[in-house]
Amino acid sequence: MNLAPLLAAISATRVDGSTERDISAITCDSRRAGPGSIFVALKGEHVDAATFIPNAVANGTEAVVAERDFPAGHATKILVPNARHALADLAAAFYDYPARSLKIAGITGTNGKTTTAFLIKHICDQALYRCGLIGTVRYEIGDEILPAARTTPESHDLQELLWKMKSAGCRAAVMEVSSHALVQARVRGVIFDAAVFTNLTQDHLDYHKTIEAYFEAKTTLFTGLREQRKRGKAVINLDDRYGRLLAQRLGDDIPQITYGMGARADFRASNVHIDFHGTSYQLDAAGKSFLVRLPSIGTFNVYNSLAALAASSVLGVEVRHGVLALAQAPAVPGRLEVIPGQRQFRVFVDYAHTPDALLNVLKTCRELKPERVILVFGCGGNRDRTKRSQMGAVADQHADFSIITNDNPRKEKPLGIVEEITPAMTAGRYEVIVDRREAIITAIEMAKPRDIVLIAGKGHETYQEFSDHTVPFDDAAIASAALANKGTNPW
């Protein structure tokens, strides 16, 4: 594509050099910049990519976009007031605005995004909508499955994914939208038919600093609906305090569909029944009642399914078709994932890594009426430290016994993280086993008939991050091996 029409998509304050250049790629990574590329220098929290402009120029990039002046050499120099906005706008134009050809649902919130996204995709696929998926666990484009580098990709990668979905014959796409992505304008240029708010509890305060700033970041997904060329709808959890605040703030300006268990919700669940085989409830929506059956367990999955049904209805799927599809919904990796084993107790792996998520999953375990709940958990390093004591308090109150271990310690000392968890565990029903493999094996060795072992924090992840290296690590695989070897382990 020629550079000149691409420049028409952005607000450039200055352009020095030829605009008659052939462009075949857009990147914000100087290592990927080369002949045919535009390099956009983003200013990050810790690193200003403008320092890498000489590298991109040396690699042969055709043009450089930045917020401040710089030596450009042979490359066309393009100055803009906001490089992130320019990256998103350039990418949307380069890929011929793929979002305009898709029905798109975006999901934001602290917990439930991944499961809700999987459920919406499943419902749309069953309704012959062929739906792409972008989220924490993986990306799906037609029949192609790709590993997810991050929950919401950078804007140029996101536009490429949407273009590939359109090219693969997808009619719809569902994506998780993180608060970081909203602040960093990664979804700028994406037109949402449905914007879903699941809930909001403490997380990412290392980045947002306050819960209020975290909420404000989330709200931009919904206030952005006003500026779209296509009118989207907000799908909001009315049982969540911040959901109610969001609904009130949006008022009548933006169409809303609410869900929850309260009488005012448009998609309302009641008569919930949960057991080891799944969850069922009565759904009242659009003047009709339905019996919903889910293979997954837990009250939080009632909320996830309500969100999925409401959002898929906005995308054009009839509610009754959505209800039928949910009965065959696939398991979501690392979300209260059952580890198979011929034992008289159950083992679950779950991604819960916030106080509220851990509380919800422990409550779900309690609803199954086990003899004991044995919990394996830790907290990630270089992340919000204030939630560590809160997670310790949740474990202390809702687990019968806890084994505190490594999560992803990153650049922190593992025992230092543990020392910020344990003061809240006043009942003393815990031990510390820093090695996560040993902790999982020990918990499974402890288990007796009718116990539940819950391994929390990493879920679908297949790695563990340390200060200077990352190692392969899969909670589910280790738990499966420990189940097979129970009674023969030395721990």
N, C-alpha and C positions, 0 to 999 in steps of 0.2 A: 504494500500500500504506500502511496506517496505521502510524504510528510505534511504537505500543505493542507489537505483536508483534515488531517488529524489535529493540526493546530487550531482549526476552526472550532474544535470541541472544547478548548480550554481558554482560560483567561490569562493570556501571556502579557506581561508588562513590557517585555523587550525580547526581540528575536534578532540575533546576529548570525549571519551566515545563510547559506542556501537552504531553501525550503523544498527544493526539487531533489529529494533523496528518497530512495526506495527503502521502506521499513518492513522488516519481517518479524520483529520481536520487540517487546517492551519488557524491561526488567528494572528492579531496584537493587540488584546484586551486581556489583562491578565485575565480579568474576565471571558472570554470564553475559556481560556486555561485549559486543564485538561488531564486526561488519554487519550492517542491516538492522542494528538495534538502536532503540532509544534508552538511555540510562536516566532514571529518575532518582535524584539524590534525596532520600528521606531523612529528616532529622528525628532520631529516636530518643528514647529516654536516657540512654547512656552513650550512644554513638551518633555522630552526625556524618551521614554518608557523603557529604560534600568533600570530606577529606580523601575519599576514594575516587574523586573525579579524574585525577591524573591517571590512575590505573585504567579506568574505563576508556579514556581517550587513547592511552597507549595500546589498548586492546583493539582499537579501531571502531569504536562506537560512532554512529552517524550523528547523533544529537544528544545533548545533555540538558536535563531540566533540573533547575534548582531554585532555591529561594533567595540566594545571595550571589553576587558576581564572582566570577572565577575565570582563570585562563582556560580556553576551550580548544586551543590548537586547531586541528582540521575540522573538529566537530561543530555543528550548529549549536549556538548557545541560546537557551530559552529560559528566561527568568519569569517566575510566577509567584503570586502571593502565598499560595499554599500548595506544596509539592504533593501532599497526599491526595488532595482533591484533583490535582492535575493527573496523577497516576491513574486514579479511578476513571476519570473522564476520558483519558487517552485509551485506556483498555476497553471501555465500553464501545467507543467508536471503532477501534481496531477490529473488534470481534463482531461488529455490526449489530450492537445492542441486542444480544440474545435473550435478555430478560423480557423483552417485549413480545416474544413468541411463546413464552411459557407461563403456566399458572404456577405461582411461587408462594410457598408458605415459609415464613421465617419464625423461629422459636427462640425466645430469650427468657431468662430467669436463672435462678441459682441452681435449682435441682429439677430433674425431669426432662431436660431438653433432648437428651439422646433417645430415651425410650419413646417420647412423644414423636420425634422425627421418624424413628423406625416404624411406628404404628401408622403414621400418616402415609408413608411410602407404601406400606403393605396394603392399606385400604385403597389407595389410588391404583396400585398395580392390579388388585383384584377387580377393580372397576374398569380395567383396560385403559387406564390413563398413562401407563408406563412413566414411572416417576424416578427422577434422579435423586441422589442423597448426598449431602455434604454435612459432615459432623465429626464429632470427637473420635469415634471408633474407626470410621473409614469413609471413603467417597465411593459412590456407585454411579456409573454412567452406562445405562443400558445393561448389558451383560458383563461389563468390565468393573472389577473391584480394585480400588487403589488404596494404599495405606494413607492415613490422614496425618499430614505433617503438623497441623494445628486445627482446632475446632472450626474456625472461620478463616479461610486462606486470605492472603494479601489480595488486594483488589484485582491486580492483573491476572493472578492465578485463578481467582474466583470467576472472572469473566471468561477465561478460557474453559473452565469446567462447564459453565452454563452453555457456552457455544458447542462444546462436545456433546452435551446432553441433547441440545436441539438437533445436532447433526445425527445423533443416534436414534432419533425418532421419539424422544421423550416429549410428552405434552405437559408435564408438570415437574416441579423440583421442590424439594423440602430441604431446608438448611437450618442448622443451629447458628445462632447469631450471638457471639460472646460480647460482653461489655467492652473488652479491649477493642474488638473489631468496630464497635460503634464509635468509640472515642477516636479511633484511628481511620475512620472513613473507609473501611474496607468494603462495606456494602453500598457505598455511594453509587448511584446509577442502577441499583437493583430495584425493580418494581414489584412490590409485594401485594398479592391478592389477600393474604391472611397474615397478620402479625400476632403471634401468640405470646402471652405472658403467663408463665407457669407459677412463679412464686419468687420471693426475694428474702434471703437470710444472709447472715454474715459470710462473706468470702471476698477474696481479692483486695482486702484493705491495704495490702502492701503496695498496690498500684493506685487504687482510688482514694485511699487515706480515710475516708468516712463513708458510712453506710448511706448517707444522703447523696454524696457524689456518685456512689455506685448505682443508686436508684435513678439519679438524673441521667446517667449514661444509658441505662436500660430504656428510659422513656423516649429517647430519640428515635428508636425504631418505630414508635407509634406516632409521634408528632410529625415524623417524616412522611406519613401517609397523606398528610394534607397537601404536600408539594408534588405528589405523583401525577403523572398524566392519566393514570388509571386509578379509580377510587378503590382503595383497599378497606378491609374490615379488621378491627381489633378483636381478638379472642382472648378474654381475660378471666383468670381464676378469681371469682368473687369471694371465695373463702379466705383468700390471703389478704393480710392487712394492706400490703403495698398494691395488691391488685385492685382493691376498693379505692385506694387513693388515686391510682392511675385512671380508673373508670370515671371517677369524679372529675379529674383534671381534663380528660378528653371531652367530657360533656357530650353535647349533640353535634359537635363539629365532625366527628369521625364515627361512622357506624360501628356498633359494638355487638358482639355476641358473648354472653357471659356463661360460665360453667361453675359447678360446685355442688354442694349438698344442701344449700339453703333454698328457701322457697322462692327467692327472687331470681335464681339462676335460669337462664334460657335452656341450658342443658343440665338437667338436675338428676343426681343419683340418689337413690334411697334403697333401703332393704339390702344392705351390703352383706354378703356372706363370703368368708375366706376360709380355705382349708389347704392342705398340702397339694391338692390337685388343681387349684386355681381360685379365681374370684368371680362372683356373679353379683349383679345388682339390677335394680329397676331403673331404666332411663326414661325420663319424661322430657320430650323435646318436640317442638313444632306441633303441639297439640295432640301428640300421640305418645303411647307408652310402649317400651320395648324391654325384653329381657336380654341383658348383655352378659356374655360369658367370656372370661379371659383365661388363657392358660397360665398367665403370670399371677403372682400372689401379692397382696398388700394393698392397704388403703391408698397409698401414694400412686399405685398403678390404676386405681379408679380415676384419680385426677388426670393422670397421663392419658388414659383412654378417652375421658370426656373431652380433653383438649384436642385429641386427634379426631374424634367424631365431629366436633364443632368446626375445626379447621378444614377437614376434608369436605364438609358440607359447603363451606365457602368456595372451595375449589370446584364444586359442581357434582359431588358424589351424594346420592340420596342417603339419608340417615339409615334406612333399613339395610342398604347395601353395606354401609360401614359397620353396622352391628353384626351382620353375618360374617364379614371379613375378620372381625376381631376374634371370633371363636377359633380361628386357625392362625392367629398371629404368631410369628416366630419368636424364639427367645432372643433377647438382646445380650450380646457378649458382655460379661462383667456387671450386669445389672441383676442382682439377686439371682445369679446363675447357679443352678443346681449342679453339683459335682456328682456324677453317677458313681455308685458303689453299692455292693451287696452288703450293707451294714444296717444295723437297727437304729442308726442315728443319721441326721442330715448334715451336709456340709454346703454352705453357700459362699460364693465370692461376690462381693459388691464394691462398687466404685466409691461408696460414701466416704467423702474426705472433708466434709464440713460438719459442724455440730448438728445442724438441723437434719441433714441427710443421714447421719449416723443414728440420730434419735428415731427417725422414721423407720429405718430398716430394723432397728432393735425392737421397736413397737410391733412391727410386722412379725418378727420372730416370736414375740410374746403371744400374739394372737393365735399362733399355732399350738399353744399350750405344751411346750416341751418341759422336760424335767429341769434342764439347765440350758442357759445360753453361754457358750464359751466364745469370747471375742478375741480376735487377733487384730491389732491396729497400731498405727503410728501416725506421725504428722510429717508433712514434707518440709524440707529445709528451704531456706531463702524465700519463704512465703509468709503470709499473715501469721505472725507469732501469737496474736491475741486469742486466736481460736484454739490454741493447744490446751489450755486449762479448761476451756469449755467442753472440748471433746473428752477430756479426762473425766469431767463431772458427769457427762452423759453416760460414759462407760460405767462409772462407779454406781450410778443409780439404776441402770437398766440391764447390765450384764451380770451373770452370777460369778463369772471369773474372767479376767482379762489378761492377755499376754501382750505387753507393750513392746513394739519392735520397730525396725527401720521401715520407713515408707520410701521416699526418694530423698535421702539426706542432702544431696547436692553438695554445697560447699560448707555446710555446717557439721559440727561434730555430733554424731548420733546420740551420744549420752547427754549432750547439752539439750537436745530436743526432748529427750525422755524426761529430763529434770524439769521441764516446763509443763509436762503433762501430769506427772504423778502427784504434785501437791493437792490437786483437786480430788484425788482418789482416796478419800478419808476412810472408807470402809476397809481398805487394805486387801481387797480380794484381787490381787494381781501379782504378776511377776514380770521381770524384764528379761527378755531374750533378744538381744540386738540383732542377731543373725535371723533374717526373715524366714529363710528356709527351715531353720531349726525351730523357730516359733510355730510355724504352720504344722510341722511334724509333731511337735509336742502337744499342740491343741488336739490334733486328731488322735494321738495316743491316749489322751485324757478322756476322750469321749466315751460315754456309756449309752446303753439303750435309751431312746427317746430324748437324747440331747440334741442341740443344734450347735454346730461350729460355724461361726460367721467370721470370714476373713475379709476385712474391710480396708478400703483406701486406694487400691490400685486397679481393681476391676479388670478391664480388658487389656491393660498395659502389659507389654511383653519385654520390659526392660526395667532396670533399676539404676538411678543416677547417683553417682558419687562425685566427690570433689574434682577428681581428675580423670574419671573414666565412667563409661556406661556398660553394664553387663546384661546379658539376656536373663530375664526373670519373668516367669508366668505363674501367678498365684494358682490358677486353675490346674495347670499341668503338675505343679508340685503337690497340690492337694490330692489330685487323682492318683499320683504315685504313692503318696503317704497312705491313702485309703487301701490301695492294693497291698501295701507292705505292713499294714497295721499288725502289731504283735511281734514284728521282727526288727523294728527300728531300735537303735541303741539309746535314743534320747529318753 
